Amino acid sequence: MTSLRERFLTLFQRQEDSLDVGHSRAILSLPEQESTFLIGTDSYFSQPRDRDTYDRQEVLQDSLDAWRFNPLARRIVELTTQYATGGGLQAVCDHHSTQIFLDQFWNHRLNRMEKRVNQFSDELCLSGNLFLLLTTDSSGLSFLRILPSTDILQIESSQNDIEQELAFHLRVPGETDPLIYPGYDPQKEQTDSQGRLKAVVLHYALNRPSGSQWGEGDLTPILKWLSRYSAWLEDRVRLNRFRNAFVYVVKARFGSESERSVRQLQLTANPPAPGSILVTDESEEWSVMSPKLEALDASSDGLAIKKMIAAGVGLPLHFLAEPESSTRTTAEAAGSPTYRRFSERQRFICTLLEDVLQVVVKRRAFYDSQVDPDALIRVEGGDVSARDNRELAEAGQQVAQVASALYEQELIDAREVLRLVYRFMGERLPEPSLNQNGKKSE
């Protein structure tokens, strides 16, 4: 025989079950829409710290639309490219035959790397990802093409290392099955059945959280603020237009409705022109009716939104056509973090190109033994700011005096003097060349 306590527990359990069933039925009875279809779902191949596929595609498309239609977004991308790669990039290698091949690859009409590096920077700003399709002809000369990030459906990685990317699934218009390109593997020669090198894809990500496959563009965190600023500016233009609109109001005593209609038709056919003189008798009273919008000066609101945009991309306001201060000192101080950001972006692109050129040289060495696949390749960028050149020159001159005094006292050697001078001038110290005996020569 059941006790009273067990009966109460059974009754409470039935009530909870009925509530759960009712709640589930209410949820399942809701109509399904495009905005709710993928809520709570997750892709089988996505990583936990990556965006969902539909969310990433939407962000990439919004970034592209912002670049196309928003002048502020276009200017942000242009500024980053102009400072990071606008000064020109140059590939340098000490191995003579390898340097000749690098010049051939760099200046080939199908590569035109001097211009293509600007596209690299633009793509990194917009999507945060750079997918490079590398194809090689029968002579070992490679060609680079940028794959749109929106066309990449899936990235296959090694099970024990997410950064070892094995294959890339590419969307093909009009086809249901994706086109699969292998990722570059430096440990083996990726050739087809005829002995030719396969086309491979190289992936470089910017602003990528640890444990994720995809990076994020510079415009991603400010997309909604760009949209809000555009809406605010459009509203201000519309209000200013309506503020200047007005209509004439004519008050008079009419004997009938027909007299009033006739008078209105007369004035409508011949309205008074601006600046004209209107003479009436005391039977008519003219006045002007204009909208009283009571719109206060909203410049502070627009400035607040623009500050959020500037902070999101690391640019001072005077870079975005907004004089923040009338003093030159304040403007120069605000530009220092920005130049540091541009320098870091330039170093990222230089490191990226060094890796790409290393792959290009190794694929050339598959056909040409005169090219050294292990040769050290450096990519040097132009100066980010002329103001930095003046400061670096002054720092180099001062440290040269101190280092020379230490050298005369035999406290440091000549190599250390050069290292200090190059260090404070912001340049790399050249590696010592090898003599005939294979030893480093000073």
Buried (B, 14 or more C-beta within 10 A) or exposed (E): EEEEEEEEEEEEEEEEEEEEEEEEEEEEEEEEEEEEEEEEEEBEBBBEEBBBBEEBBEBBEBBBEBBEEBEBBEBBBBBBBBBBBBEEBBBEBBBEBBBEBBEEBBEBEEBEBEEBBBBBBBBBBBBBBBBBBBBBEEEBBBBBBBBBBBBBBBBBBEEEEBEEBEBBBBBEEEEEEBEEBBBBEEEEEBEEEEEEBBBBBBBBBBBBEEEBBBBBBBBBBBBEBBBBBBEBBEEBEEEEEEEEEEEEEEEBEEEEEEEBEEBEEEEEEEEEEEEEEEEEEEEEEEEEEEEEEEEEEBEEBBEEBBBBBBBBBBBBBBBBEBEBEEEEEEBEEBBEEBBEBBBEBBEBBBEBBBBBBBBBBBBBBBBBEEBBBEBEBBBEBEBBBEEBEEEBEEBBEEBBEEBBEBBEEEEBEEEEBBBBBBBBBBEEEEEEEEEEEEEEEE
